[in-house]
Amino acid sequence: MSARTSAPARRRPSRGARVAYGVLGVVGELLITLGVLVLAFLVWQLWWTDVQGNRAQAEVVRELPRIPVPTPAPTASSGPLVAPERHDEPPVMAEVDHAVTFATIQVPRWDGEPERPVSEGVDRETVLDVLGVGHYPGTAMPGGLGNVALAGHRTTFAKPFNRVAELQEGDPIVLRTATVDGGPGTDTWYVYRVTSWQVVKPSQTEVIAPVPGKPGESPTERYLTLTTCHPMFSARERYVVHAVLDYWAPVADGTPAELLEGAS
Amino acid sequence: MYAWLWRHLPGPVLVRVLLVAVLVAAVLAVCFTWVFPAVAPFMPFNDTTVGE
């Protein structure tokens, strides 16, 4: 009743008030729209980049020129061909051009993760966001004396290193080089084993030095280092995993036993 | 703003609802394809490398 009596007064607000309410309404609608767009950005970043990235990286691995892994004759009952371990001097390929995919990485501990491409360079626009795992330019190539340093996203963009914290001492990390130019070190398996891991500040470049943690020293060992972000969804620190070469084998000789165990 | 848009959409309510759905989908598609990828590098997370 009181509402009805006061209604005529409300029906004719002053011109100034009408404009003010109109502006306020538009501002409110814009803010709501902005909130919805932020939610949409989260959906894109946390879900869609993974969908797109996984699809694109699987495509890169599928299209990668490389010789097939030999399979035993159908009559053989011995199961898949296990590549004999080679502990002699491994062949090492020449460094490739920026954004060229030259190898793949497989980690049996990350059961269910696909084989990921490894490409030259570690900038986000041309390598990490689109091609998955990146190789720090100037660091050793697979099997080489020194440190093969690789970077990858731990969250978003298909998150190739999402499960990096699951790695334990002795876990194999398997690199398989592609055919590239067909020179030494191409179409070769390199099996590394995890030795240690650490959390460092982004400025601590010594983790990718030829001898990890000791910049300036000349290497006598063949290391592999993975770097990714830490904590998840943060750029505050880096999670770093070090590994050392266990053995190598030509792809033509078969498949490393580490990968076959994971498959069975 | 949205009231203005609603008043200026043609047709009965059902057609307007469909038109709004198409407009929303178009805006989201543009965001997913161009806007969000352009904004992402400026977000303070996702850096995975050591060095500058």
Boltz contact constraints between the chains, C-beta under 6 A:
constraints:
  - contact:
      token1: [A, 26]
      token2: [B, 1]
      max_distance: 6.0
  - contact:
      token1: [A, 29]
      token2: [B, 1]
      max_distance: 6.0
  - contact:
      token1: [A, 29]
      token2: [B, 2]
      max_distance: 6.0
  - contact:
      token1: [A, 40]
      token2: [B, 31]
      max_distance: 6.0
  - contact:
      token1: [A, 41]
      token2: [B, 36]
      max_distance: 6.0
  - contact:
      token1: [A, 44]
      token2: [B, 32]
      max_distance: 6.0
  - contact:
      token1: [A, 44]
      token2: [B, 36]
      max_distance: 6.0
  - contact:
      token1: [A, 122]
      token2: [B, 49]
      max_distance: 6.0
  - contact:
      token1: [A, 151]
      token2: [B, 48]
      max_distance: 6.0
  - contact:
      token1: [A, 151]
      token2: [B, 49]
      max_distance: 6.0
  - contact:
      token1: [A, 153]
      token2: [B, 48]
      max_distance: 6.0
  - contact:
      token1: [A, 202]
      token2: [B, 50]
      max_distance: 6.0
  - contact:
      token1: [A, 205]
      token2: [B, 50]
      max_distance: 6.0
  - contact:
      token1: [A, 205]
      token2: [B, 51]
      max_distance: 6.0
  - contact:
      token1: [A, 207]
      token2: [B, 50]
      max_distance: 6.0
  - contact:
      token1: [A, 227]
      token2: [B, 50]
      max_distance: 6.0
  - contact:
      token1: [A, 228]
      token2: [B, 48]
      max_distance: 6.0
  - contact:
      token1: [A, 229]
      token2: [B, 47]
      max_distance: 6.0
  - contact:
      token1: [A, 229]
      token2: [B, 48]
      max_distance: 6.0
  - contact:
      token1: [A, 233]
      token2: [B, 45]
      max_distance: 6.0
  - contact:
      token1: [A, 234]
      token2: [B, 45]
      max_distance: 6.0
  - contact:
      token1: [A, 235]
      token2: [B, 44]
      max_distance: 6.0
  - contact:
      token1: [A, 235]
      token2: [B, 45]
      max_distance: 6.0
  - contact:
      token1: [A, 235]
      token2: [B, 47]
      max_distance: 6.0
  - contact:
      token1: [A, 238]
      token2: [B, 50]
      max_distance: 6.0
